[in-house]
Amino acid sequence: MEPSYEWVTGVLKIIRNAFIKRRKPTKIWFGITRNCNSRCVHCNIWQEKHRSDELNSAEIFRIFSDPLFSDVDMVIVSGGEPTTRNDLADCLISIHNALPKALIQLSTNGLRPEYTLSVVKELLDTGAKINIGVSIDGLGEDHDAVRGHGSWKRLTELIDGLIELRDIYPNLSVTGGTVLSPHTTKNINKITMFYHLMGIDYLIQWMNQSLFYNNLELDVDRSEERKIVESLDELRFGMLKEKWLDWLDGKPIKFKCYALRDFLVIQSNGDVVPCLTYWTWCIGNLRYDPPLKVWESWLREKALITVKNCPGCLNSWGTYWSWESDEWPYIRYYLRHPVQLLRKWLMPW
């Protein structure tokens, strides 16, 4: 097996970040809608009233074309459920036209397979680089128990279609995402085996309780999670796994967060908030205010103080984006675990 040299790119990125101070965001999380057609047991977004003030495709293009976002290399398009928007293709093409070099990652529950595949193909034909993130919380009835009856059948239709498209379009990749919760712990091994059999990459994500998910009142039994976390592959989940175990042990999980510095969270109506934890703290609205005005506002400076003092979270993309923006977390981790660095060099990603 040939060694993987992708780690060299990572080292160069760390060196660059150590000496170059970024002044503009490089990542955007965009909640394109708050509406959702699923009934997940770990999330209550679906209980909220439908919003009618979502940014349209023209507004999205105008906002994302702003010079403030010229360094953005990745946009996560999430929700709610993005495929509830019947103008989704127009919105995604607007993002691509505004940021042609950025990877667009679309998250979906898979409940509208035919529609989703048509949107993805339309976007692929523009030459956009796309990653589709599909939510899998069990196999068959186990998945339906978490996300609603009939979800699994529709999801597998979508995955089969995406794999066919992936064989045709080199600019498409597929990633599975599983929420680690009391409802999924018993099925993690089956789920990961499914990912391997289907040939798709995957993430195991912590079940977050926050204002974003509208689930702060849920009573969550995490007694079974430790043994699952301990069994996760060090190569794939090393740093995040370490944080999970610290959290379960009641230890601090604070790290240097780059919210409102290297990454930005934009809600469906154009509101800018620090992150999913501080979901209701609006520092400006991009429908009405130029992005640079919001970026340089005193409200952002005030929010940055709160971000700095935040005790930390286990949101997967937020933690990874922060760690990628700062050289020290990875350096400290691999100094403590040199064998993992050797494995990354010897084994493909």
C-alpha positions in Angstrom: 0.0 0.0 0.0 1.4 3.4 -1.0 1.8 5.9 1.8 -0.7 8.8 1.8 1.0 12.2 1.3 -2.1 14.3 2.0 -0.7 14.9 5.4 1.9 17.1 3.8 -0.8 19.5 2.7 -2.1 19.5 6.3 1.4 20.4 7.7 1.8 23.2 5.2 -1.6 24.5 6.2 -0.6 24.5 9.8 2.5 26.4 9.0 0.6 28.9 7.0 -1.9 29.4 9.7 0.9 30.0 12.2 2.3 32.9 10.4 -0.6 34.4 8.4 -3.4 36.1 10.3 -6.7 35.8 8.5 -8.9 38.8 8.3 -11.8 37.2 6.4 -13.9 34.0 6.8 -12.9 30.9 4.9 -15.9 28.7 5.9 -19.7 29.4 5.9 -22.5 27.4 7.5 -25.7 28.5 5.8 -29.1 27.3 7.2 -31.0 27.8 4.0 -34.3 27.0 5.6 -35.7 26.3 9.1 -38.5 24.1 7.8 -38.1 20.4 8.2 -40.2 17.4 6.9 -38.6 14.9 9.3 -39.6 14.0 12.9 -36.3 13.1 14.5 -36.5 12.0 18.1 -33.3 13.9 19.0 -34.3 17.2 17.4 -37.3 19.5 17.7 -36.7 21.9 14.8 -39.7 20.4 13.0 -42.0 21.7 15.8 -41.3 25.3 14.9 -43.6 27.4 12.8 -42.7 27.6 9.1 -40.7 30.7 8.1 -41.6 32.7 5.0 -38.8 35.2 5.1 -36.0 33.0 3.6 -33.4 34.6 1.4 -34.2 34.0 -2.3 -31.6 33.0 -4.9 -30.9 36.5 -6.1 -30.3 37.7 -2.5 -28.0 34.7 -1.9 -25.9 35.5 -5.0 -25.6 39.1 -3.9 -24.5 38.2 -0.4 -22.1 35.5 -1.3 -20.5 37.6 -4.0 -19.4 40.1 -1.5 -15.6 40.6 -1.4 -15.6 39.7 2.3 -16.2 36.1 1.2 -13.6 35.9 -1.5 -11.5 33.4 0.6 -14.3 31.1 1.3 -13.5 27.5 0.3 -16.4 25.6 1.8 -20.1 26.3 2.3 -22.3 23.9 4.3 -25.9 24.2 3.2 -28.1 22.9 6.0 -31.4 23.5 7.7 -34.0 22.4 8.8 -34.1 20.3 5.7 -32.8 22.0 2.5 -34.8 19.9 0.1 -38.1 21.4 1.5 -37.2 24.4 -0.7 -38.5 24.0 -4.2 -36.0 26.6 -5.4 -33.1 24.8 -4.0 -31.3 24.3 -7.3 -31.4 28.0 -8.0 -30.1 28.8 -4.6 -27.2 26.3 -4.8 -26.3 27.5 -8.3 -26.3 31.1 -6.9 -23.7 30.0 -4.3 -21.6 28.3 -6.9 -21.7 31.3 -9.3 -20.7 33.6 -6.4 -18.0 31.2 -5.0 -17.0 29.0 -8.0 -14.0 27.5 -6.2 -15.8 26.6 -3.0 -16.9 23.1 -2.0 -20.7 23.0 -1.5 -21.8 20.5 1.1 -25.5 19.8 1.1 -27.0 18.1 4.2 -30.2 16.1 3.7 -32.4 13.5 5.5 -33.1 11.8 2.1 -36.9 12.1 2.3 -37.2 13.5 -1.2 -34.8 11.3 -3.2 -36.0 12.0 -6.8 -36.1 15.8 -6.2 -32.7 15.7 -4.4 -31.1 13.8 -7.3 -32.5 16.2 -9.9 -31.1 19.2 -7.9 -27.7 17.5 -7.4 -27.4 16.7 -11.1 -28.4 20.2 -12.1 -25.7 21.6 -9.8 -23.1 19.0 -11.0 -23.6 20.1 -14.6 -22.4 23.6 -13.7 -19.0 22.1 -12.7 -19.5 22.8 -9.0 -17.6 20.6 -6.5 -20.3 19.0 -4.3 -20.5 16.8 -1.2 -23.8 15.4 -0.2 -24.1 14.5 3.5 -26.8 12.0 4.2 -28.2 11.2 7.7 -28.2 7.6 8.8 -29.2 6.6 12.3 -29.7 2.9 11.9 -30.5 0.3 9.3 -34.1 -0.4 8.2 -36.6 -0.1 11.1 -33.9 1.2 13.4 -33.4 4.3 11.2 -37.2 4.7 10.9 -37.5 4.6 14.7 -35.3 7.7 14.9 -36.4 9.6 11.8 -39.9 8.5 11.0 -41.7 5.6 9.2 -40.6 5.1 5.5 -37.4 7.2 5.9 -35.0 4.3 5.3 -36.6 3.3 2.0 -36.3 6.8 0.6 -32.9 7.3 2.0 -31.5 4.1 0.3 -33.1 5.2 -3.0 -31.1 8.5 -2.6 -27.9 6.8 -1.7 -28.1 4.4 -4.7 -28.8 7.3 -7.0 -25.9 9.3 -5.6 -23.5 6.5 -6.0 -24.5 6.2 -9.7 -24.0 9.9 -10.2 -20.6 9.7 -8.4 -19.4 7.2 -10.9 -20.2 9.7 -13.7 -19.2 13.0 -12.0 -15.8 13.3 -10.4 -16.9 16.5 -8.7 -19.3 14.6 -6.5 -18.6 13.0 -3.1 -20.9 11.4 -0.6 -20.6 11.4 3.2 -22.8 9.7 5.8 -23.5 11.3 9.2 -24.7 9.4 12.3 -25.8 11.2 15.5 -24.4 9.4 18.5 -27.4 9.2 20.8 -29.2 6.7 23.1 -31.2 5.7 20.0 -28.1 4.8 17.9 -25.4 3.4 20.2 -26.5 -0.2 19.8 -26.4 0.1 16.0 -23.1 2.0 15.5 -21.2 -1.1 14.3 -23.9 -2.1 11.8 -24.0 1.5 10.5 -20.3 1.8 10.0 -20.3 -1.6 8.2 -23.0 -0.2 5.9 -20.8 2.8 5.2 -17.9 0.6 4.2 -20.0 -1.7 2.1 -21.5 1.3 0.2 -18.0 2.9 -0.2 -18.9 6.2 1.4 -17.0 8.2 4.0 -18.8 9.0 7.3 -18.8 11.0 10.4 -20.0 10.0 13.9 -21.5 13.2 15.4 -22.2 14.1 19.0 -25.9 14.6 19.9 -25.9 18.3 20.7 -28.5 19.9 22.9 -28.8 23.6 22.0 -31.2 26.4 21.0 -30.4 25.5 17.4 -31.9 22.0 17.7 -34.7 23.3 20.0 -34.0 20.3 22.2 -32.7 21.6 25.5 -35.5 20.0 27.4 -34.8 16.5 26.2 -33.8 14.1 28.9 -30.8 12.2 27.4 -29.4 9.0 28.9 -25.7 9.0 28.0 -24.8 5.9 30.1 -24.0 3.8 27.0 -22.0 6.3 25.1 -18.6 5.9 26.8 -18.0 2.4 25.4 -19.1 3.5 22.0 -16.8 6.5 22.0 -13.9 4.4 23.3 -14.4 2.0 20.4 -14.2 4.7 17.7 -11.2 4.5 15.4 -8.3 6.8 16.7 -7.2 7.5 13.1 -10.5 8.9 12.1 -11.8 10.5 15.3 -8.6 11.0 17.4 -9.0 14.6 18.6 -12.8 14.7 18.7 -12.8 11.3 20.5 -10.4 12.7 23.1 -12.8 15.7 23.7 -15.8 13.4 23.9 -14.2 11.3 26.6 -13.1 14.4 28.5 -16.7 15.7 28.4 -18.1 12.4 29.7 -15.5 12.5 32.5 -16.6 16.0 33.4 -13.3 17.5 32.3 -13.0 20.9 30.5 -13.2 20.7 26.7 -12.4 24.3 26.0 -10.4 25.1 22.9 -9.7 28.2 20.8 -12.8 28.7 18.8 -12.7 30.6 15.5 -16.4 31.4 15.3 -16.9 34.9 13.7 -13.3 34.8 12.7 -12.6 32.0 10.2 -16.2 30.8 9.9 -19.6 32.4 9.8 -23.1 31.1 10.5 -25.9 32.6 8.4 -29.5 31.9 9.1 -32.2 31.4 6.4 -33.4 35.1 6.7 -29.8 36.5 6.5 -29.3 36.8 10.3 -25.6 36.3 11.3 -25.1 34.5 14.6 -21.9 33.4 16.3 -22.6 29.6 16.1 -25.3 27.0 16.8 -24.9 27.4 20.5 -25.6 31.1 20.5 -28.3 30.7 17.9 -30.5 33.6 19.0 -27.7 36.2 19.2 -28.0 38.2 16.0 -25.1 40.5 15.2 -26.6 41.7 11.9 -28.6 40.8 8.9 -27.1 40.4 5.4 -30.3 41.0 3.6 -30.2 44.6 4.8 -26.6 45.2 5.9 -23.4 44.9 3.8 -21.3 41.9 5.0 -18.3 44.1 5.8 -20.5 46.4 8.0 -21.6 43.3 10.0 -18.0 42.0 10.1 -16.6 45.2 11.5 -19.5 46.0 13.8 -19.3 46.5 17.6 -21.8 43.7 18.0 -19.4 41.2 16.4 -16.6 42.5 18.7 -18.9 42.0 21.7 -19.8 38.5 20.5 -16.1 37.6 20.0 -15.6 38.2 23.8 -18.3 35.6 24.5 -16.9 33.2 22.0 -13.5 33.5 23.7 -15.0 32.7 27.1 -17.2 29.9 25.8 -16.5 26.6 27.7 -16.5 24.7 24.4 -18.8 22.4 22.5 -18.8 19.1 20.6 -20.3 20.3 17.3 -18.3 18.3 14.7 -17.9 21.0 12.0 -17.4 23.8 14.5 -14.6 22.0 16.3 -12.8 20.8 13.2 -13.0 24.2 11.5 -11.5 25.8 14.6 -8.8 23.2 14.9 -7.9 23.6 11.2 -7.5 27.4 11.8 -5.0 27.0 14.7 -1.8 25.0 14.5 -1.5 24.1 18.2 -4.4 21.6 18.7 -3.0 19.2 16.1 0.6 19.7 17.2 -0.2 19.0 20.8 -2.3 16.0 19.9 0.3 14.3 17.7 3.1 15.1 20.2 1.0 13.1 22.7 0.1 10.4 20.1 3.0 10.1 17.6 1.8 6.6 16.5 -1.3 8.3 15.1 0.8 10.6 13.0 2.7 7.6 11.6 -0.6 5.9 10.8 -1.9 8.9 8.9 1.3 8.9 6.8 1.2 5.1 6.1 -2.6 4.7 5.6 -4.9 6.3 3.0 -7.5 8.8 4.4 
